[in-house]
Amino acid sequence: MAAKTNIPMTAVNQGRKTVWHLQKMKDEGKKISMVGTAYFDPMFTMLCEKSGIDLVRFTAPGENSAMRAENIKWWTRMQRKMAPNICLNAVMQTQQYADASTAVKEASELLADGADAVMPMG
């Protein structure tokens, strides 16, 4: 006989979490859960969302920073497609924030592709 599991799952439609929601949780003293998925596939991000994780920090796959910078935009779209409600924090590679205008351009495109926040670190 198979053992029963009691794994808590969140509601299927809990609404989209944004940076505003995370700030409100912080202000209210609630715990915020974050997973750094590195470049695990978007299915992992979906599982994080379904298990109640508030924020996923991710980067794109690639052998080096140039490849990760090239892949981050479509990777962000795939993350958002699989997990429409979780707060997504995209990690920008060094060349994506080498100067102010490049940083604004790259960050704006990531936000337009579905990220809720960006982090210059790469």
N, C-alpha and C positions, 0 to 999 in steps of 0.2 A: 504494500500500500504506500502510495506516495505521501511524503510529508507535506503538510500544509504550510504555506508561508503567509506571513502577515506583513507585507511590504507596503507602507503607506505611499499612496500616489496622490498627486494634486488633481484638481478638477481639470477636465479636458480644456475648458475655455475659461481661463482665469484673467484674461486681459493682458495687454502688453506692459511689461515692466520697463521703466525708463530711468534715467539718472535722477529725475525728480522723485520717482517712487523710492529709490534707494536712499536719497537724502531724507525723505519723510520717515522711512524706517529707522534711520540713524537718529534723527531728532526724537523719535518715540522710544528709543532705547531697544529696538528690536534687533535681533541678530540677522546679519546678512551673510548668506552663503555664496562663495565664489569658487569656481573651478577653473584652473588654467589648463585648457585642453591641448595646448601647443598646436600641433597640426593633426590632431585626431580628426576623423571624418565628421561631417555634419550629423550623422546618425548619433554620435556620442553626445553632441550638443542637444539633440532632440531628447535623448534619455535624461540629460541633466534637467531640461525644462520639465519633463514629466515627473521627475522625482522631487521637484520643488526648489531646485537651485535658483538663486536670484540673478546671478551674474556669471557669464562665461568670458574669460579672457583668452584670445586665440591669436595665432599667427597662421600664415599660409604655408603649405608644404613647399619645399625647395631645398636644393643642395647647398645654397649659399644665400646671402642677403639679397642679391640682385634677383634671383629666382623667386624668393619669397615676396619681394616688393612687386614683381610682375604678376604674381598669382593672387595677391591679397584681395583684389576687388571682386573677382568672380567667386573666390572662396567665401567672402562675406555674403554675397548673394545666396550661395548654397546654404550657409549657416542659417540665414534668415528664413529661407524657404522651408527648412526642416524644423526650425524652432521659431515660430512667428512671435512668441510672447516674451521670451527671455531677454534680459538686458545683455547686449553684445559689446564687448570691449576689444577692438582690433588693435594689435600691436604693429606699429609702423617701424619700418627698417630705417637705418641711419640716413640713407640717401633720400628718403622721403621727407625728411625734415632738415635737410642740409642748410636751408635758408628760409626766411619767413614766408616768402611768397610760395615756395615749393610746399612748405608745411601746410599752409592754408589750402592750397589746391588739392593736395593729396588727402588731407583730412576731410575736406568738403565732399570729395568723391566717395570716400569710405562711408561717410554719414548718409549720402544719397543712396548708396548701395545697401544700406540696412544696418550699419553699425550705430549704436547709441552713443558710443564714446570711442576715442582713440587714445593710444598711449605711445608716445615716442620712445621707443626702446628697441634697439636691434643692432 
